[in-house]
Amino acid sequence: MTRLSLRVLYLGSLRGTSLDRAQALRRIGCTVDHVDPRDLLPSTRWVDRVTWHMGGHWLGGMLAKALDRRLGRSRYDLCHVDGGEWITPPIIGRLRQNVRWIVNYNIDDPTGPRDGPRFAAYRQSVPHYDLVTVVRNENLPELKALGARRTLRVFRSADEISHAPRFVSEHDRLAWNTDVLFLGTWFPERGPFLADLIRLGVPLTIRGSNWHKAPEWSVLKPHWAGGAISGDDYALAIQCARVNLGLLSRANRDQHTTRSLEIPALGALLCAERTPEHQAMYKEFEEALFWDSPQECAEMVAFALKNEPRRSAMARGGHHRYLRDGRRNEVVLKHIIETTIAGAQVNDSLVAA
């Protein structure tokens, strides 16, 4: 892979997949100055409440002053805004004093119905980015209606380092072995689905946060093994599960999620809801298992658990497909940067003409 010698200002969380993407930019040759906008705002909980219920634009003035102090006269080739719930048009205008190109990459659904107030600043700022990158086709016409200059749709990606298969010791297997795992946060539609699987006899383990909020908690609680996990624990939990469930968020208009890449990246078997995107990503019964209902999911799980050679072969097939298709952070981020630069060159040519 050709290395990119760019100086990048990265505005995004210092945790989770945002941190993975910042590290991927470093691995492809960029010098990265990583600033978490949340750390420039007061640490009190009301900041998050205002963001989620009223919109991050209400905090834009405060963030602009903090960024001004943080950046000074530093110069960058590119600013990568990951998410962008606090980045307002005036902030982008201020960034132009330090940065040549400004791009946004958002793996949520910033123009959809679920998190509407949270992304008010994002929607106001769409016309001011050089490139806006999203992971849903539905976002593209909505971004155009908001005045986006240029848009790019990509599939989500797993990380070459964070989601590389680990060595699994016997101790690890004793700690993490499960037949069927769902690793993720509670959403209202997920509780009934997993409760149905339990009633259908699926040997289910649940890990993740907020499951105590589920109305089905009395059914789910015996199968809940703890809250959110990360790092090696996250990887080992997925690797040591014989079947990993991939659930979507309907309110977020998902057709695939980051788990859709991270599970095969770790060499584990994905058993996910059947969608056009999942079917485009993996061959059914060769690289993953899909379902349309709790009953069919239970059947797919039973099939996998009773056929170990076939289960292992599907897991290997999914891993090889993930590698072949290049849905990895370094590949995707390089594509975003190259698309940005190519678009800027076209614009410069038109201006010169």
C-alpha positions, 0 to 999 in steps of 0.5 A: 500500500502506498504511504501517505505523508500528510499531516492530519488533524484528527477530531474524534474520540480517543476511544473505540473505533474512532481511536482505531481509525486514527491509529490506522492513519498513522500506519499508512504514513500520516502524522496525526494530531489527535484531539478529542472535542469532548475533552475540550468541553466541560466534563459535567454530564449536562454537556452530553445531555445537551448534545443528545437532547438539544444538539451539539451546536449549542456548545459550538461557541465554547468548543470554538474558543477551546480549539482556537487555543489548542490549534494556534498557528499549527498547519495541517494538510487535512482535518478528519472529523470523526462523527462531528456532533459538535463541529459547527460551520463557524468551527469549520471556518476557523479550521480553514485557517490551519487546514487545507482539506476538511472531511467528515466520516460518520458511522452513525445515521446522522441524517436519520430519525433516531439521533436527530438532535444529537447531529444538528451541528453535523447537518448544519455543517454538511455544505462546508466539508470538502467530503462527507463520508457515510456508511448508508445509501439512505444518507446520500440523497439526504446529504445532497438535500442539505447541500453537501459538496461531495459525498462518499459511501463506504462499508464499515471496516474492522481494524488491522490491529484491534481485530486481528486474531489473538493467540488463544490459550487454554486459560482463555478458552476456559474463561471465554468459551461459549456456544452462541454469543451476542455482544452488544448494547441493549436496544428495545427491539433486541430484547424480544428477539433474544428472549425468543431465542432463549425460549427456542432453546438457543444456548445464548450468552449476552454481554453488553450494557443496559440490558437491565432496562429490557422488559424481558430482563427476567428471561435474559438475566440468567444468560447475561455474562456482564457489561461492555468489554474491549481490547483483548477481552472483546477479541477473545470473547468473539474468537471463543464463541462458536457462533456470534450473532449480528443484530441490527438497529432498525431505528438506525437503518442498519443493513450491516454493523461494525460487528459484521466486519469485526467478527469475520476479521477475528476468524469467528462465525457471523450469524446475522440478519439477512439483508441485501448488504450482508448478502453482498458481503458474504456468501450464505452457508459458505462465509456466514449464516443469515436469518429472517426470524428468531425461528430461522436464527435458532435453526441456523445456530443448531445447524452450526453447532451440530456440524463442527467441520462446516462451522469452522469452514464457514468461519474461515471463509468469512475471514478470507472474504473480509481480507479479500474485499479490503474492508479494513481501516487502512484501506478505507481511510486511504480511499477517503483521503485519495477521493478528497484530494482527487476532488480538490484537484478537479475543482482547482482545474475547473477554477483555472479553466 
